[in-house]
């Protein structure tokens, strides 16, 4: 915004307010589908960088060995929260996309995490990136 950064990858919750007031220009969203909160911003496929998808996602984890009934109760609370119309309306303006009901399970979160590790670990390893 101050003219010091040429290109940045960011989450919709961070860039949408600045995009809406014209402080920045969005070239594309790194998703397969356009964001409902920014329908004029093309996808990376539409912008010519086919398949360059990057998602920001969140999850809830519990310590290994947590009883299944506790996991089920935590998951039910999270699913209820994501279904709350007030919360959804508030967040809709910020752009995040909610997972489908099938994706709102502990098993689906585990599969997503494994897929993300498989996708990014070779890149991290090849680039020599270390936690610091």
C-alpha positions in Angstrom: 0.0 0.0 0.0 3.0 2.3 0.5 4.5 1.2 -2.8 7.3 -1.0 -1.2 6.0 -4.4 -2.2 5.5 -5.5 -5.8 3.6 -8.7 -5.1 2.1 -10.4 -2.1 0.1 -13.6 -1.4 -2.4 -13.0 1.4 -5.6 -14.2 2.9 -8.9 -12.7 1.9 -9.6 -11.4 5.4 -6.4 -9.3 5.1 -6.7 -8.1 1.5 -10.4 -7.5 0.9 -10.7 -4.3 3.0 -7.8 -2.8 1.1 -9.1 -4.0 -2.3 -12.5 -2.5 -1.7 -11.1 1.0 -1.0 -8.8 0.8 -4.0 -5.5 0.7 -2.0 -4.3 -2.5 -3.7 -5.0 -4.4 -6.9 -5.7 -8.1 -6.9 -4.5 -10.1 -9.9 -6.1 -13.4 -8.9 -7.3 -15.6 -6.1 -5.4 -18.8 -5.6 -8.5 -21.0 -5.7 -10.4 -23.0 -8.3 -13.4 -20.8 -7.9 -13.9 -17.1 -7.5 -14.6 -15.8 -4.0 -18.2 -14.8 -3.4 -16.9 -11.7 -1.5 -14.7 -10.7 -4.5 -16.5 -11.9 -7.6 -14.6 -9.6 -9.9 -11.2 -11.0 -9.0 -10.3 -13.9 -11.4 -9.0 -17.2 -10.3 -5.4 -18.2 -11.0 -6.6 -20.5 -13.8 -8.4 -17.5 -15.4 -5.4 -15.3 -15.0 -3.1 -17.8 -16.7 -1.3 -19.6 -13.9 -3.3 -22.8 -14.1 -3.2 -25.0 -11.0 -1.4 -22.7 -8.7 -3.7 -23.2 -5.7 -2.9 -22.1 -2.2 -5.4 -22.4 0.6 -5.4 -21.0 4.1 -7.3 -23.3 6.4 -7.8 -23.8 10.1 -8.5 -26.8 12.3 -8.9 -27.9 15.8 -6.5 -30.5 17.2 -6.5 -32.3 20.6 -3.8 -34.3 22.2 -3.2 -37.9 21.1 -5.3 -40.2 23.1 -8.2 -37.8 23.7 -11.3 -39.9 24.1 -13.5 -40.2 21.0 -16.5 -38.8 22.8 -14.6 -35.6 23.6 -13.4 -35.4 20.0 -17.0 -35.8 18.8 -18.3 -33.1 21.2 -15.6 -30.7 20.1 -16.4 -31.4 16.5 -20.1 -31.0 17.0 -19.5 -27.6 18.6 -17.3 -26.5 15.7 -19.9 -27.7 13.2 -22.6 -25.8 15.1 -20.5 -22.7 15.1 -19.8 -22.9 11.4 -23.6 -23.2 10.8 -24.5 -20.2 12.8 -26.2 -17.7 10.4 -24.9 -14.7 12.4 -21.3 -15.9 12.2 -21.6 -16.9 8.5 -23.0 -13.5 7.6 -20.3 -11.7 9.5 -17.5 -13.7 7.9 -19.1 -13.7 4.4 -18.0 -10.1 4.0 -14.4 -11.1 4.9 -14.2 -13.8 2.2 -13.3 -17.1 4.0 -14.9 -20.2 2.5 -16.5 -22.7 4.9 -15.8 -26.4 4.4 -18.6 -28.5 3.1 -20.4 -30.7 5.7 -18.4 -33.7 4.4 -15.2 -31.8 5.1 -16.3 -30.9 8.7 -15.2 -34.2 10.3 -12.0 -35.2 12.2 -11.3 -37.7 9.4 -11.5 -35.1 6.7 -9.3 -32.7 8.6 -6.7 -35.5 9.0 -6.9 -36.3 5.3 -6.5 -32.6 4.4 -3.5 -32.3 6.7 -1.8 -35.3 5.1 -2.5 -34.0 1.6 -1.0 -30.6 2.5 2.1 -32.3 4.0 2.5 -34.4 0.8 2.0 -31.3 -1.3 4.3 -28.9 0.5 7.0 -31.0 2.2 9.0 -31.7 -1.0 9.0 -28.0 -1.8 10.1 -27.1 1.8 12.8 -29.7 1.7 14.1 -28.7 -1.7 14.3 -25.1 -0.7 16.0 -25.9 2.5 13.4 -24.0 4.6 13.9 -24.5 8.3 11.7 -23.5 11.3 13.3 -20.8 13.2 
